[in-house]
Amino acid sequence: MKNVLCIAGLGLGLSVAACRSQPSADVASSPPAAPTVLAPAAAAMQVAAVRCQHETACSNVGPGRPYATTEACMAELTQSAQTDLETRVCPLGVDPRQLANCTGQFRRESCHPLAPLTRMVACAPASLCARPGGESFSASDAYGVQ
């Protein structure tokens, strides 16, 4: 719906109208843009959720398993990811494109013991942390290769 602002002037029998159309604040003309960065805590929750889905698929969640419940899995893996991605490590937040790459790695992973988050290049804080100016991360950044 559009609000229409019309200014009409009448003088000597002549009508002059100037109309300007403005979009209403309650109507979105396009979907909201994806965030340019994510808060470390939000990114940690996403990593933990994907890792726990993987652990569940690999029969590592349940009585007598590494994680007794899905809630226990989420609690432990969220804490681990929060430690890796805390604000002092990622002061500019987390790059959502790199986070998608990281979570994709977990989704494609076969059922074998997972390496800690920091040992996987795609999920290392050096690759997940947002950089000034939106620069991309490369594997050479992780290994200090010139």
C-alpha positions as CSV (number, residue, x, y, z in Angstrom):
1,M,0.0,0.0,0.0
2,K,1.3,3.5,-0.8
3,N,0.7,6.6,1.1
4,V,0.2,9.4,-1.4
5,L,1.1,12.9,-0.5
6,C,-0.6,15.4,-2.7
7,I,-0.1,19.1,-2.5
8,A,-2.8,21.0,-4.4
9,G,-2.8,24.7,-5.0
10,L,-5.8,26.6,-6.2
11,G,-5.5,30.0,-7.6
12,L,-7.6,32.0,-10.0
13,G,-9.6,29.0,-11.0
14,L,-6.6,27.0,-11.9
15,S,-5.7,23.7,-10.1
16,V,-2.1,22.8,-9.7
17,A,-1.3,19.5,-8.1
18,A,1.9,17.9,-7.4
19,C,1.8,14.4,-6.1
20,R,4.6,12.3,-4.7
21,S,4.2,8.6,-3.9
22,Q,6.0,7.2,-0.8
23,P,6.1,3.5,0.1
24,S,4.4,2.7,3.4
25,A,6.7,1.7,6.3
26,D,4.7,-1.5,6.8
27,V,5.3,-2.9,3.3
28,A,8.7,-4.3,2.4
29,S,9.6,-3.9,-1.2
30,S,12.3,-6.6,-1.0
31,P,13.3,-9.3,1.4
32,P,15.7,-8.2,4.2
33,A,19.3,-8.4,3.3
34,A,21.4,-11.2,4.9
35,P,23.5,-10.0,7.8
36,T,27.0,-9.0,6.8
37,V,28.3,-10.4,10.0
38,L,27.0,-12.7,12.8
39,A,27.6,-12.3,16.5
40,P,30.0,-15.0,17.7
41,A,27.4,-16.5,20.0
42,A,24.9,-16.9,17.2
43,A,27.5,-18.5,15.0
44,A,28.5,-20.9,17.8
45,M,24.9,-22.0,18.1
46,Q,24.7,-22.8,14.4
47,V,28.0,-24.7,14.5
48,A,26.8,-26.7,17.5
49,A,23.4,-27.5,15.9
50,V,25.1,-28.9,12.8
51,R,27.7,-30.8,14.8
52,C,24.9,-32.3,17.0
53,Q,22.9,-33.3,13.9
54,H,26.0,-35.1,12.7
55,E,26.6,-36.8,16.0
56,T,23.0,-37.9,16.1
57,A,23.3,-39.3,12.5
58,C,26.4,-41.2,13.6
59,S,24.7,-42.7,16.6
60,N,26.8,-40.7,19.1
61,V,23.8,-39.3,21.0
62,G,21.8,-41.4,23.5
63,P,22.4,-43.4,26.7
64,G,25.9,-44.8,26.9
65,R,27.0,-42.7,24.0
66,P,29.4,-39.7,24.0
67,Y,26.4,-37.3,24.4
68,A,23.5,-38.7,26.6
69,T,20.9,-36.4,25.0
70,T,20.6,-33.8,22.2
71,E,20.5,-31.1,24.9
72,A,23.8,-32.4,26.4
73,C,25.4,-32.4,22.9
74,M,24.2,-28.8,22.3
75,A,25.4,-27.6,25.7
76,E,28.9,-29.1,25.3
77,L,29.4,-28.2,21.6
78,T,28.0,-24.7,22.0
79,Q,30.4,-24.0,24.8
80,S,33.3,-25.3,22.7
81,A,32.4,-23.2,19.7
82,Q,31.8,-20.1,21.9
83,T,35.2,-20.5,23.3
84,D,36.7,-20.7,19.8
85,L,34.7,-17.8,18.5
86,E,34.4,-15.5,21.5
87,T,34.3,-11.8,20.9
88,R,38.0,-11.2,21.7
89,V,38.9,-13.8,19.0
90,C,36.4,-12.4,16.4
91,P,35.9,-8.8,17.4
92,L,34.2,-7.9,14.1
93,G,31.9,-10.9,14.3
94,V,31.7,-14.0,12.1
95,D,31.5,-14.0,8.3
96,P,28.2,-15.8,7.3
97,R,29.7,-17.1,4.0
98,Q,32.6,-18.7,5.9
99,L,30.2,-20.1,8.5
100,A,28.2,-21.7,5.7
101,N,31.4,-23.3,4.4
102,C,32.2,-24.6,7.8
103,T,28.8,-26.1,8.5
104,G,28.8,-27.6,5.0
105,Q,32.0,-29.4,5.9
106,F,30.2,-31.0,8.9
107,R,27.2,-32.0,6.8
108,R,29.5,-33.8,4.3
109,E,31.6,-35.4,7.0
110,S,31.4,-39.2,7.3
111,C,30.9,-40.9,10.6
112,H,34.2,-40.9,12.3
113,P,35.5,-39.0,15.3
114,L,35.5,-35.3,14.5
115,A,38.6,-33.2,14.9
116,P,38.2,-30.2,17.2
117,L,36.7,-27.1,15.6
118,T,40.0,-25.3,15.5
119,R,41.8,-28.2,13.7
120,M,39.5,-28.0,10.7
121,V,40.6,-25.3,8.3
122,A,37.1,-24.4,7.2
123,C,36.0,-24.0,10.8
124,A,39.1,-22.4,12.3
125,P,38.5,-19.0,13.9
126,A,41.0,-17.5,11.5
127,S,38.6,-18.5,8.6
128,L,35.3,-17.7,10.4
129,C,36.1,-14.3,11.8
130,A,34.9,-11.4,9.7
131,R,37.7,-9.2,8.3
132,P,37.8,-5.5,7.8
133,G,36.4,-4.5,4.4
134,G,34.8,-8.0,4.0
135,E,38.1,-9.6,2.7
136,S,37.9,-13.3,2.0
137,F,39.9,-15.9,3.9
138,S,42.2,-18.3,2.1
139,A,43.9,-21.5,3.2
140,S,47.3,-19.7,3.0
141,D,46.0,-17.4,5.7
142,A,45.6,-20.4,8.1
143,Y,49.0,-21.8,7.4
144,G,51.0,-18.5,7.1
145,V,51.9,-19.3,3.4
146,Q,52.9,-16.3,1.3
